[in-house]
Amino acid sequence: MKIYTKTGDKGTTALFGGTRVPKHHLRIESYGTVDELNSYIGLIRDKNTDDLLRNSLSKIQSELFTLGAMLATPPEKETLKNGKERLNIHKITAASIQFLEDQMDFMNKSLPQMTHFILPGGHETVSFCHIARCVCRRAERLSVALNEEEEINSAVLMYLNRLSDYLFVLARKLSQDLNAEEVKWIPEKL
């Protein structure tokens, strides 16, 4: 399989199902940002993390590929003429979202209660979590905008919302594990 196809040389690309759209199309921006997020999560996974966290992050990366495929499939192309699903893979479900919630609950058990906003930083790995969280929020905003144009699976929006929360909690947990200081944001008074 060749990597280059030359079909995008004029600024268009194909969605799953064959529909061609401009490369700046909101659907492309949405799943392209999910791909960017996936790369940052891979970076976090490659840091000195334990096996449990590496496995969780690998599962999340796989779910993000699924989520990207769901975003790359326009509603009118979801089913074939014979009624079968075109995208014949596991989809993002309530169980996918529950996994993130369970992981957050587990991590939160050992964390001190938050009393202030926290400034990103303190350790390189923690900073990568915050970058991933911000990219996740952007993916969520783009997906919400796409959903206003043409309906997408609601589990996509819920998963991205929960994943950004997960990445915040992960940043706090890694700060604790790495003995990194959590810098509280205390606004200056006038």
C-alpha positions as CSV (number, residue, x, y, z in Angstrom):
1,M,0.0,0.0,0.0
2,K,1.4,3.4,-1.0
3,I,1.2,6.2,1.5
4,Y,0.8,8.8,-1.2
5,T,-2.2,8.7,-3.4
6,K,-2.1,12.2,-5.0
7,T,-5.9,12.4,-4.6
8,G,-5.6,15.2,-2.1
9,D,-3.3,17.4,-4.2
10,K,-6.1,19.8,-5.0
11,G,-7.1,20.3,-1.4
12,T,-9.8,17.7,-0.9
13,T,-9.9,14.4,0.9
14,A,-12.3,11.5,1.1
15,L,-14.5,10.7,4.1
16,F,-15.3,7.1,5.0
17,G,-17.8,6.1,2.3
18,G,-16.1,8.1,-0.5
19,T,-17.6,11.6,-0.2
20,R,-14.9,14.2,-1.0
21,V,-14.7,17.4,1.0
22,P,-12.3,20.2,1.4
23,K,-9.4,19.5,3.8
24,H,-10.6,22.4,6.0
25,H,-14.1,20.9,6.4
26,L,-15.3,20.8,9.9
27,R,-15.5,17.0,9.9
28,I,-11.9,16.9,8.9
29,E,-10.9,19.4,11.6
30,S,-12.8,17.4,14.2
31,Y,-11.2,14.0,13.5
32,G,-7.8,15.6,12.7
33,T,-7.8,17.2,16.1
34,V,-8.7,13.8,17.6
35,D,-5.6,12.4,15.8
36,E,-3.5,15.2,17.3
37,L,-4.8,14.4,20.7
38,N,-4.0,10.7,20.2
39,S,-0.4,11.7,19.4
40,Y,-0.1,13.6,22.7
41,I,-1.5,10.7,24.6
42,G,1.1,8.4,22.9
43,L,3.8,10.9,24.2
44,I,2.4,10.6,27.7
45,R,2.3,6.8,27.4
46,D,6.0,6.8,26.3
47,K,7.1,8.6,29.5
48,N,8.1,6.7,32.5
49,T,4.7,5.4,33.4
50,D,3.7,2.2,35.1
51,D,2.1,-0.7,33.2
52,L,-1.4,0.0,34.5
53,L,-1.3,3.6,33.2
54,R,0.4,2.5,29.9
55,N,-2.4,-0.1,29.4
56,S,-5.1,2.5,30.1
57,L,-3.6,5.0,27.7
58,S,-3.3,2.4,25.0
59,K,-7.0,1.5,25.4
60,I,-7.8,5.3,25.2
61,Q,-5.7,5.6,22.0
62,S,-7.6,2.7,20.4
63,E,-10.9,4.3,21.4
64,L,-9.7,7.6,19.8
65,F,-9.1,5.8,16.5
66,T,-12.6,4.4,16.7
67,L,-13.9,7.9,17.6
68,G,-12.0,9.3,14.6
69,A,-13.6,6.7,12.3
70,M,-17.0,7.6,13.6
71,L,-16.3,11.3,12.9
72,A,-15.0,10.4,9.4
73,T,-18.3,8.7,8.5
74,P,-21.0,11.1,7.4
75,P,-24.5,10.1,8.5
76,E,-25.7,9.4,5.0
77,K,-22.9,6.9,4.5
78,E,-23.3,5.0,7.9
79,T,-25.3,2.2,6.3
80,L,-24.9,0.4,3.0
81,K,-27.7,-0.1,0.5
82,N,-28.3,-3.5,1.9
83,G,-28.9,-2.0,5.4
84,K,-25.6,-3.2,6.9
85,E,-23.4,-0.8,8.8
86,R,-20.5,0.5,6.7
87,L,-18.3,1.1,9.7
88,N,-18.3,-2.5,11.0
89,I,-16.2,-1.9,14.1
90,H,-16.8,-1.5,17.9
91,K,-18.2,2.0,18.5
92,I,-17.7,4.4,21.4
93,T,-20.4,3.3,23.9
94,A,-21.5,4.0,27.5
95,A,-18.9,1.4,28.6
96,S,-16.2,3.4,26.9
97,I,-17.3,6.5,29.0
98,Q,-17.7,4.4,32.1
99,F,-14.0,3.2,31.8
100,L,-12.9,6.8,31.9
101,E,-15.1,7.6,34.9
102,D,-13.8,4.5,36.8
103,Q,-10.2,5.5,36.1
104,M,-10.9,9.0,37.4
105,D,-12.6,7.7,40.5
106,F,-9.6,5.3,41.2
107,M,-7.1,8.2,40.8
108,N,-9.1,10.7,42.8
109,K,-9.1,8.4,45.9
110,S,-5.4,9.3,46.6
111,L,-5.6,13.0,45.6
112,P,-6.1,15.9,48.0
113,Q,-9.3,17.9,47.5
114,M,-8.9,20.7,45.1
115,T,-9.4,24.2,46.6
116,H,-8.0,26.3,43.7
117,F,-7.5,26.2,40.0
118,I,-4.1,24.6,39.2
119,L,-1.6,26.2,36.8
120,P,-0.3,23.7,34.2
121,G,3.3,22.6,34.8
122,G,5.5,21.2,37.5
123,H,6.9,18.3,35.5
124,E,7.3,17.6,31.8
125,T,4.9,14.6,31.8
126,V,2.3,16.6,33.7
127,S,2.6,19.4,31.2
128,F,2.0,17.0,28.4
129,C,-1.2,15.9,30.1
130,H,-2.4,19.5,30.2
131,I,-1.5,20.0,26.5
132,A,-3.5,16.8,25.7
133,R,-6.4,18.1,27.8
134,C,-6.4,21.4,25.9
135,V,-6.3,19.6,22.5
136,C,-9.1,17.3,23.8
137,R,-11.3,20.4,24.6
138,R,-10.6,21.7,21.1
139,A,-11.6,18.4,19.6
140,E,-14.8,18.6,21.7
141,R,-15.6,22.1,20.6
142,L,-15.1,21.2,16.9
143,S,-17.3,18.1,17.3
144,V,-20.0,20.1,19.0
145,A,-19.9,22.6,16.1
146,L,-20.1,19.7,13.6
147,N,-23.0,18.2,15.6
148,E,-24.9,21.5,15.0
149,E,-24.4,21.1,11.2
150,E,-25.1,17.4,11.0
151,E,-25.9,15.1,13.9
152,I,-23.1,12.9,15.2
153,N,-23.3,10.1,17.7
154,S,-23.8,11.6,21.1
155,A,-21.3,9.2,22.7
156,V,-18.5,11.0,20.8
157,L,-19.3,14.3,22.6
158,M,-19.7,12.6,25.9
159,Y,-16.4,10.7,25.5
160,L,-14.4,13.8,24.6
161,N,-15.9,15.7,27.5
162,R,-15.0,12.9,29.9
163,L,-11.6,12.4,28.4
164,S,-10.6,16.0,29.1
165,D,-11.6,15.5,32.7
166,Y,-9.6,12.3,32.8
167,L,-6.5,14.1,31.5
168,F,-6.9,16.8,34.2
169,V,-7.1,14.1,36.9
170,L,-4.2,12.2,35.4
171,A,-2.1,15.4,35.5
172,R,-2.9,15.8,39.2
173,K,-2.2,12.1,39.9
174,L,1.1,12.2,38.0
175,S,2.1,15.4,39.9
176,Q,1.6,13.4,43.1
177,D,3.4,10.3,41.9
178,L,6.3,12.4,40.5
179,N,6.5,14.6,43.6
180,A,5.9,17.6,41.4
181,E,4.5,20.8,42.9
182,E,0.9,21.7,42.0
183,V,0.9,25.4,41.7
184,K,-2.4,26.9,42.7
185,W,-3.7,29.9,40.8
186,I,-4.3,32.6,43.3
187,P,-5.5,35.8,41.4
188,E,-3.9,39.0,42.4
189,K,-6.3,41.4,44.2
190,L,-6.8,44.9,43.0
